[in-house]
Amino acid sequence: MRRFHFTLLLVFLVTGFYGCNANDPAPAAPQASVQDDTIVTLLFTNDVESAYDPIPAFWLDDISMIGGIAEMTTLIETLRASEPNVFLFDSGDIFTGALAKLTHGKLAFELMITMGYDAMAIGNHEFEYGHHIFEWEKNRAPFPVLGANFFYKDTDHPYAQAHTILERDGVRIGVIGIMGQDAATAIIPSYIAPLDVHDPVEAVRKSVAELRDEVDLIVLLTHQGKTAPMQTDAETDPRLQRDIDADIALAGAVEGIDVLFAGHADAGTPEPVVHPETGTLIMQTYGQATHLGYLQLTLDSDTRAITKYDGKLIPVEASRLEPDPKILAKLRQYRDAHADIMVKVGTTEAPLIRRYIEESDIGNLFADVFVAATGADIGFVHGGSLRKDLPQGDIRLVDILDSYPFVDDVNVKEMSGSQIRRALEQSLTFERGMLQLSGLEMTYDLAQPKYSRIVTLEKDGRPVADSDRFTVAAPGFLTEGGDLYDSFPESEVIRSVGKVSDVIIDYFRNQGVVAVPERGRQWPVADSR
């Protein structure tokens, strides 16, 4: 394999870390003749998360409807017909959502097969139904499902294929997949108990060494970094922009990676980021199938050095794209087989919207539901688990399954005031979203250092003391300590009352009409808003 051509590194040094693009004039240097050039087109997705239908793009001025897996497929097929040597990759998180849940991921893989993916990396959501179910599905896939740093616990036996070699028109591409150890903390611990996630740097270094003399290019698919902000308009909310520091660090730690397509953080890169030392081209989309990643490389036919690149994120403008009939037929097949998910379960008086680092109406409601179902003193739900807003009006079973698509139980524990305070201070770092709550009132000051931001914490108008004891209802993800909420697993589960989605559905059916809960449970002090 050949690393990034030095002339492009010179362009980077002149134009700045984020400034490179294909239209910048390159310094004078010997160039391959046009007839000797080989062009390779790399398309990629990340964090699709079973977002199969277009949604209103209310946060964008020039696009009315965005996304949709059938519309994205049409865009991919158009590029395949017009661009040379097209490869299609995914950087993980293909599961989530009602149909993925009901089919245990089978539909997600069938759609990817129909779309013609060449390889994917494993994401944390692939383990939503347990490691054994995902293992069965990935082994059925006709394309490689890559996880170079996954091993069975306390062994050197790999859980997944580390890398693969793809060839098209004489161009050989080595593809590696990894998950970051931080992303693994977003999995319910018991779901991957038999597995270890090793240091990704060492795993990538080993694969690069094995591939180096066999391929022309090396593409790394990663799923790491901070968790993505679960908010529909996160793309344009400046408070929610994620960095790609973990990917930059990995690209700098291992020589020989030409391209890195990232996932997990949904940190959209409108154009490639070029690593200042290794020249690795790094890209990521905003997730949810709203954009298709595009990177075209021009290679010298003799040296296979990259002499030119053009990278961008192409919005999936649903109103301008005819949906692909094969994908529509596949979706219709599974929706017809699960027609019961379209049954009405209740009505909302107003929309219930997610906010990732603020108190939100849907978060307040679900926390209230847990308290009502269990009789607990306090209810919690993790902001990152809320995956879809609920509209005003009729609510169908599918809407609930999409808004909370996971399969964990509502558990009840007894926790101390000190343990609850620790959980809320972790929440107020905003690194993994804000805990939504019921039964407490809190003010906080973001001007203070992390883990010292709570100003007041009260229960029914009385300050919460560290020695106080409360019953707490929360999903299993939290009670097992997911996303580093380490105070929850310090006590045993007293009882469970059923799956989270079932508990919410029962609440809607019993209420009939669901009002928007009163706000004001978590509020920043004036000087920190």
N, C-alpha and C positions, 0 to 999 in steps of 0.2 A: 504494500500500500504506500501511497505517496502523500506527504503532508501538504498543508496549504502553501501555495506558491508565495515566495518571499515578497514579490511585488505587491501583493495584497496586504501583507503586513506593513509595508512602507506606507500604503494608503491609510491604513488604520492609525499609524503613528502621527500622520499629518492631520487627519480629520477628527480624531478623538474616538473614545471608546465606543460610542453609539452612532458614529457618523458615517460609517462605511456603507456605500451601496453601489450597485452596478453602474450607476450613471456618473460616478466621480471619475475624473481623468486620472489614469494610472501613470506613474513615472515612466520615463523612457526605459525600456528594457527589451531584450529579445523576446518576441512573441511567436507562438506557433502560427503557421499559416491557417487561414480559415478552413481549407479543405482537410487539414489534419486534426481539427478539433473534434472531440467527442462530447456530445451534450447528454447529460443525465438529469432527469426531473424527479425530484423527491417530494411526494405529498405526504402529509402527516396530520394526525389528529391526536388529541389527548383528552381524557376526562369527559368522554361523551356521556357516560352515566345514564344510558337509556333515555336520553332526551330526544325522542323520536319525532316530535311534532313541532312545527313552527310556532313562535310566540310573538306577541306584539313587541316591537323594538322601541318602547316608549322613551328610552334613554338616548336614542339616536335621532338626529334631525332629518337624515336623508334616506332612512330605511324604515318601512312600515312594519314588515314582518321578517323575522330572522330565524335561521336554523331549520331543522327538519332533516331527518336522515334520508328520506327519499329525495329531497331537493339537493342535499349534499352529494348523493350518488350521481345525480344528473351532472353536477359540476365536475365531479371526478371523471365521469365518462367523456365529457366534453374535452377535458384536458388530455385524457388518454388518446383521443382522436387527433389532437392538434400538436402535442408535444412529444419529443423523442424520449425513449427509454424511461418510461414512467414506473416508479416504485411507490407503494402505498404502505405506510407504517402507522402504528398507534403506540402511544406511551403509557397505556394503562388506564384502569377504571372504566371498563365497559359495562359493568353491572350497576344496578340501582334502578328504582322505578317499579311500577306495578307489574308490568309484563315480564321483566327480568326476574322479579321475585316469584311470580306464579310459575315460571318455567325453570326456575333455578339456574338461570343464565343461558339456557339452551337457545332462546330467541336471539340474544345478543351475538352469540357465535354464528348462528345461521345468517344473520344480517351481514356480518363481517365476511363470511364466505361468499355470499352473493355479491358483495361490493368488491371482492378481489384483493383483500389485504395480503401483503407479502410477509409481514411479521409484526408481532406486538410484544411489549413488555408487560409484566405483571404489575397491576396496581393494587392498592389496599382493598378496594371494593370488590375485587375478585374473590375475597374470602368471606363475603357476607353470609354465605350459606354453609360455611365450613370448608376446611382445606380439602376434604375428601371429595366433596361435590365438584369443586373447581378442578381438582386433579382429573376427575373423570371427563369433564367437559374439555379441558385443554388437550387431553390425549386424543380426543376425537377430531380436533381441528386439523385441517390439511395444511395450515401454515404454522411456522414455529411460534410458540409462546415462550418467551425468554425470561429467565430469572437467574442470572449467573451467581448471585449470592444467596440463593435459597438452598438450604440443606436440611435433611432430617436431623433432629436434635441429637447432639453428641456423636455425630457420625460425619464421615466425609462423603456420604451418599447424596447426590444432588436431587432436589425436588423437581427441578425444571431444567430444560436445556439452557446452556449458558450463551451460546452464540450460533450463528448460522452463516452460510455463504450463499448469496444470490447472484445470478449471472443473467445479463441481458445485453444483447448486441456486443458480446465480447467484453463487457465491463463486469468485473467481479467486485461485489460489495460484501464486506463482512459486517454483520449486524449483531450487536450485543445488547442485552437487556438487564437492568438492575433496578432494585428498589432501595431507597435510602432507609437507614435504620430508624430515622425519625418518622417516616411515613408508616412504618410497621406499628408504631404506637397508636395509629388511628384504626387499628383492627381490634375487635373484641379479643382480649388475650386468649380465652379458651378456644377460640376458633382456629388459632394457629399454634396451639400448645405443643404439637409434635414437631414443630419446625423451628429452625434458627435462621435469622437473617444476618449474614456475615458482613464484614467491612466491605462496602462496595468498591473502594479504591483498589484493594488487593484483588478482588474478583475481576475488575475491569483490566487491571494490569496483566493478569494471567491470560485473559482472552485475547488482548491485543498482541501479546507475545506469540500466541498460537496462530493468530490470523495474519500477522504482519507480512510474511513472505508469500501469502497465498492470494491476496486480494489487492485491488487498486484503491479502494476507499474503505474506511471504517466508519460506520454509523453507530452511535450509542443512543439507545432509548432509555431514558431515566424516569423514575417516579420517586421524587424526593423533594425536600425543602419544606416550607411552611404549608399548612393545609390551606386549601382554596377558600376564599370568603363566600359563604353561601348567601348570596343576595343577587336578585335578578339583574340589577343595574350596576353590579360591582365594577364592570369595565370602565365606567366613567366616574366612580366615586374615589376621589384622591386618597381618602383615608384607608382604602382597602387594597391598594396596589401592593402586590407581593414582589419581593426581590427574587433573583435567580442565583443568589450567592452560592448555594450548595452545588449548583451545576457549574458555575465559574470555577469553584475550587476543585471540583473533580476533573474538569477539562485541563486545569493547570497541573494537577498531580500526576497525570498519566500522559506521557508523550504518545502521539500517534493517532489521536481521535480527530478525524476530519470534520465530522458533523455530530452534533448532540441535539436530539429532539427530546424536550423535557415534558414532564407531566406532574400533576399533584397540586401545584400552586395556582394554576390557571393564570400565570403571569404572562399575559400576552406581549409578544415582542413584534412590533409592527415591521421590523426588519431584523436581519441577523445581528447578533452581538458577537464580535470577534474577540477571542481571548488574546490578550496582549503578548503572551509569551509563546503559546502553542499554535495560535492561529485557528483553533477550533471554532467553527460556526455554530452558534447556539440559538435555538428558537423554541417557542412554546406558544400555543393558542390560548384563548380565554376559556376553552372548554365548552361543554354543553352543545356541541355540534353547531355553534354559531359562526365559526370561521374554519376554513380549511387552510392548513399550513402549506406553503409552496416554497421550494428552494430548487432553483435550476443551477447546475454546475457545468461549466465548460472545462474539459480536461484536455491537456496536451496528449495527443494520441501516442506519442512515444514514451513520455515520462509519466503520464497519468497525473501530473501536477495540476492542481486547480488554477486556471488562469483567469477565471471570471466567475462571478456568482450573481444571482438575482433572487432575493428572498422577500416574501411578504405574507401577510395574512389576508386571505380572500374571504370577505363576508358572504355567508350563505343567504343571499337575498331571496327569500322564499317567494315573494310576489313576482319575481322575474325568472324563476326557474320552474320548469315543468317537472313535477315529481316523477321519479323513476317507477315505471309500472311493476317491475319485479319486486321492488322493495314494498310498494303499496300492497301488492298481493300477499306478500309474506306477513305484513302487519295485519292485514284483514283476516288472514287465516287464523292467527293467534287471538285476535280480538273476538272473532266469532266463536272460537273455542272457549273463551272465557267471558262470554257475554254478560255474566252476572255482575261483573265489575262496573257495569254501566248503570246499575240500580241506584236510585236516589236514596240517600240515607238521612238527609236533613236539609236545612236552609240556613244561610247566613244573612244577617241584616246588613252587613257591609263587608268589603274585602278584608281579608286577614293577611297582612303583608309581613314578609321576613325582613329583619334588619340584623346584620351580622354582629355589629358591635354596639348595639343599642337595645333597650327594651323593645320588644315587638309584640304586636297584637296576637299573632299566631303562637308565639312562644308563651305568652301569658295564658292563652287559652289551653294549650296542651298541658302546661304545668297545673292549671286549675283542674283539668280533667283527671290527672293522676291523684290529686288530693281527694277529689270527689269519689273516685273509684276505690280508694284504699282507706280513707279516713285518716291519712297521715297529717301531721302538723304542717309539713312543708313539701312542696313539689319542685323538682328541677327537671329541665330538659336542656340539652346541649344545643347551642345555636347552630353548630355545624351539621346537626342531624336533620334540620328543617330544609327540605329539598324543593319545595314548591309552594308558592303562595296559594291561598284558597280564595276563589272569586266570590263576589256577592251573588246571592241567589241559590239555586239548587246545587247541592253538593252530592256528587256520586261517590260510590265506594272507591272508584279509581282515583278520585281526587285525594282521598285520605291516604291511600296506598302510595301515591306519588309524593305527597307532602312528608310522610314519614315511611320510607320504603324498607326499613330494616326489620329484622326478625327477632329482636331481643324482647325480653319480658319487662313489664313494670314491676320492679322490686321495691320492697320496703325494708329499710334499715333503721337502726337507732344510731344517731350521731350526736356528738357534743357540739356546743357552741364554737369551741376552738376548731374542730374539724370542718364545720360549715364555713367559718371565717377563712380558713386556709383555701377551701375550694373557691370561694368568691374572690379572694385575692388572686388566685390563679386565673380566674375568669377575667379579671380586670387588667391583666397583661394584654388582652385582646389578641394574643398570638394564635389562639384557636377558637375565636369567637366568644361571645358573651353567654354565660349561663342564663337561661330564662327561668323565672321563679314564681312561686305562689306561696303566700303565707309569711312573707318577709317584706320589710321596707328598708331600703339602703340608699345612702348618699355616698358619693365617692369624689375624689379629687385626682384628676389625671396629671396634675402638676407634680404630684408626689412620686417618689421612686416606686418601682414595681414592688408588689407585695406589701406596700404600706399605703394603699390608696383608699381604704374604707374610712369614711368619716363617721357615719352613724349606721348602726345595724339594729333593727328593732323587730320584735314579734308582737303584734297586737298592741303597739304603742309602748312597749317596754324594752329597754336595751337588752340585747342578747349577751349574756355572760359566757365566758369560756367554759364554765362548769355546767351550764344548762344542758339538758338532754331533750332531744326532739326525735320524733319518727319522721323519716324522710322517704318520699316516693320518687323514684327516678328510673330511667331505662337501664337495662343491663350493661350497656356500653359504659355508662358512668359508674355504676356500682362495682364493676370489675376494674375500674381505674383507667379506662381508655383516655387517650389524649393527655396523659400524664396527670390526671386528677387523682393524686395518690392518697387523699384522705378518705375517699369513698370505700376502698377495699379494706380499710382498717377494722371494720365491723362486719359481722355476719348478716346475711339476708334473713330477715324474720319470716317473710312470706312473699309470694309472687301472685299476681292476680290476672295473668294472661299476657298475650302479645300486645305490644304498644298499639299497633294499628287496630287490633280488635277492641281494645279499651276505648280508643277514640271513636271508632265507628258506633259502639254501643251508646256512648254519650250523645252523639248526634241523633241517633234513633230515639233515644229517650227524651231529649229536649225538643226535637222537632225544629224549632227556630232557635238559632244560636246567636246570641248578642256578642258584640265586641267587648272584651273585658275592660274594666277600668284600668287606666294607665297610672303611672306615678310610683311604681314599685322600686325602680332603680333610677336614680337621678344624679347627674353631675352637679357639684356645687358651682356657683355662678362663674367663678374665675377659671374653670377647667373645661367649659363646654366647647 
